Amino acid sequence: FPGGQPDVQVVRWNGATWTPIATGLANNVICLLAQPDGGLIAGGAFTSIGGIAAPFIARWNGSAWLPLAGGMNAAVLALAQLPNGDVVAGGDFTMAGTLVGTALHVARWNGGAWSQFGPGLTNPVTDLAVLPDGQLAALTPAGEWFPTLNQRFDVVRGNGGNWSGVQQQTGEVPQALLPLPDGDLLIAGESITRWHGAVSTSVAVVVGTVYELAAAEDGDVLAGGFFDGIGTAGSVNFARLHATCPATATAYGGPCAGSAGPLALASTSLPWLGSTYRARATGLASSGLAFDLLGFTGLAVPLATLHPAGVPGCDLLVDPVVTQFLAATGGQATVQHTFPRTTAFASFVLRDQVLQVELGPTFAVTAVAGTNGLLLTLGSL
């Protein structure tokens, strides 16, 4: 690392320069998990990090590394965060914290203590992924045997109870998992397959091996590894797989201002078929009521022509088909709509806007204002 610091394994990019935050490690950091509060969890083969004893797993709080209740007895190879905020670790270990012999290759951390994740797994876990329905998918290349099925699976899923099989062993060694917004799961290694909930289909043949998968903001899939091509593309070691019908959310019109400031609507997840589209409205007043408007047709009708309290310069931008009340907290509200997994709806265009009705002390309407609109294209993966 520039500057002569030895054994730097985790660095932070601030937009201009790299800064080391994990140095002096005798063994590797293998996996990282960024947390919503800005923290970072690292797992690997190390037993100390940043001068702190932390067997195989540690948390960076922004200024120092902290152990996680005694850590593990062997390497942590994969990390994932469940919808409730709990962290799941997978790897070679059979002990987590004070759990001896019951944290078999997978364990759950609730921020203060380790607990079992179901009955554990027989063999080491090398990757984890949280599916859109909240279940955890685990990749265990040596396989998990299901006696009632007389079959061995190298990818399984569970919610903390019993595991169920996803992909049977095929002779190839899978390396990476990636959940898709519509609930499917990509499994990559010497090939890429797509699990649909009941069966798997081939996506692409790999000339070499894919070791990592990641999702781009536009829904494309990024693949990295040691390969000379994926499918018909001759990409070397890195490739981008494009969605068949991309989902988009583009702002238009407005915004205008209420008493708390400018009202704005921005998407936080794209409108994929089979998934839930979400957007966040900001700038809402504590004395106001918020309503989400979803429709097919765009408008540009001044709100002042619809109600005497309409704020000048604010327009109704959507002819609504669906209207829902939004509960606002701290000047923000979340919009969400679930779209069916029906390919006939691919490329449909919708429009979304949030209106705010502000009320006075006697509950009289004092102002009506609106956010910008979002032009939504329903996408299919």
Salt bridges, closest charged atoms under 4 A:
ASP37 OD2 - ARG59 NH2 2.66
ASP86 OD2 - ARG108 NH1 3.44
ASP182 OD2 - ARG194 NH2 2.80
ASP182 OD2 - ARG341 NH2 3.81
ASP184 OD2 - ARG194 NE 2.67
ASP184 OD2 - HIS196 ND1 3.18
ASP184 OD2 - ARG341 NH2 2.70
ASP218 OD2 - ARG240 NH2 3.09
ASP220 OD2 - ARG240 NE 2.88
ASP220 OD2 - HIS242 ND1 2.75
ASP292 OD2 - HIS337 NE2 2.63
